[in-house]
Amino acid sequence: LLPESISKSGCKIVYIWRDPKDTFISLWTFIQNQMIDYGPINSLEESFDMFCRGLSAYGPYLDHVLSYWKAYQDNPAQMLFLKYETMRADPLPYVKRLAEFMGYEFTAEEEKEGVVEKVVNLCSFETLKNLGHNKEEKAIKERAGLFNSAFFRKGKVGDWQNYLTPAMATRIDG
């Protein structure tokens, strides 16, 4: 799935994958919120079945993740492959790892002065969600038909538990 124009370009790629259950819930609620003015949309159960069968506007999720995992295995110097849930649990080492990957390691003095922590705070979901232009409802609506705020929901790990049954979780974990 990684286009050759990207894989052969030499550019660095940061790929963040997420638990498929939370990915599905995030996608489903995003679509629900965007399509509310257009009438009935698939139920959670119908959408879940389609997602599990790989029927999504973005293609089969696990195929997508696996293709990037393979690209990472083939060229780890070009790609950084991270898991969202792990980063959320302990972001500091991942910010340092990202800086190193991009060729901009933090100095010992920067680390001592708390620069890594400041970067984590500035880039946190909560901070980004609350930026004025991400709360401004007209910011992107005029260009793409979506509000910036549409791209920020909860940013929580495990919210799928509020939507999916244990049987659904077992199915997607397969």
N, C-alpha and C positions, 0 to 999 in steps of 0.2 A: 504493500500500500504506500510505501514511501516512494515518491516520484524520483526517477533517476536524476532529474534536474536538481534535486535537493541532495540526494545521497552522493552525487559526484561533484557537488559544488565546493566542498571543503568547508562549508559553513558549520558552525556548531549548533547542535540541536539539543534542547532540553525537553524531555518527554515525561510528563507526569501522568501516571495512571491511577485509577481509583477503583475501590471495591465495586464490582459490577452491580451489587444491590443498591448502593448509594448512587452510582452512576445512573441507573435506571430511574430511581425516584427523582433525582435532579432533572433529568431529561423530561420525565413525565409531567412534573409540576411546571417546568418551563413552558412546555407545549400547552398545557392546560391554561396557564395564565396568558399566553399570547393569542390563543385561539378563542377566548371566551366570547368575543363578539360575533363569531362565525357559526354558532350553533353547536349541535352535539359533537362530542369528541369521543374517541374510544374510552371505554372504562379502564380502570386500573388493571383489571384482570385481563382484558383483551390486549391492552398495550404490553402487559407483562409477558403474555404468551408470544406476542410478536417479537419482543426484545430477545426472549430466550431462543427463538427460532432464527434470530439474526436478521429479522425484518425491521430495519430502522432507516431513517433518512440518511444516516451516517454509515450504514453498513453494519455487519456483525461486529459487536464490540470486542469480543475476545480475539477475533481475527486481526482487528486493528492493533490491539495491545501486543499480540504475538509478533506481528510484522515489525513493530518497532523494537521489541525485545531482540529479535533476530538481527536487526540492523545494529543494535547496540552491541551484541555479541561479535558481530563482524568488524565493528570499528568503534571500540570504546573511547578512542581519543576524540571522535567526532560527536558522540552522543552521550548524554547523561540521562539515565533512566531511573526515575524516582517514583516512590509510592506516596500518594497524598496522605494517607492515614499515618504513615511513619513520620512524615515531615510535620504534620500537625501535632503529633505527640511530643516531638523534640526538635524544633526548627533550627536551633543554633548550629549543630554540626552540618546541617544541610545547606545553610546559607554560606558557611565556610567552604563546603565542598563545591557549591555553585561558583563561588568567587574563584576558587582554585581552577576549576574546569574552564572558566572564561579567561584565565590568565591574569587575574587581579586578586591575588591572595592578600588577606589582611596581614598587616605587619604585627609584630609582637606588641608594639606600642598601641596600635589601633585596638587590638584585642584587650589590652590592659585598660584602655580608656572606655571600653564598653561600646565600641562602634558596631560590633556584630549584633549586640542586643538592640541597638538603635535601629539598625537596618531591619531586624525582625519586627520591631514595633511599627516602623514606618510602612512595612509591606504586609502587615497582618490583615486578615480578612476584614476585621472590624474597622480598622483605619481606612482601608480602601473603600469599603461599603459606605462609610460616612463622609467621604470627600464630597464637597459641594457639587462638583460636576457629575458625580455618580448618583446623587439624589435629585438633581435637576431633571425634571420629567421631559423636557423638550430637547435635551442635549443631543440624542441620537435619533429620536423619533422622526425628525424632519428628514434625516438621511436614509435610514434603513427600516423605518416602521417599528422600531423597538426603542424602549427607554433604556438608558444605561443601567438603571436600577433593576432591570429584568435579568441581568447577569449576576446578581447577588441575591441569594436566598438566605440560607442559614449558615453555610460553611461548616457544618457540624459533621462529625464522623458518627455513623451508626443510626442516622435518622430513618433509615429504611425500616427499622424495627417498629416505627409508628405507622407503617403502611402495609408491609408484607406479612403474610401468614408464615408460620414455621415451614409449612409445605412449600411455599413459594421460595423461601430462603434456601431450602434443601435443593430444590430444582435448579436454581441459578448457580449454586455452589457446585452442583453436579459432581 
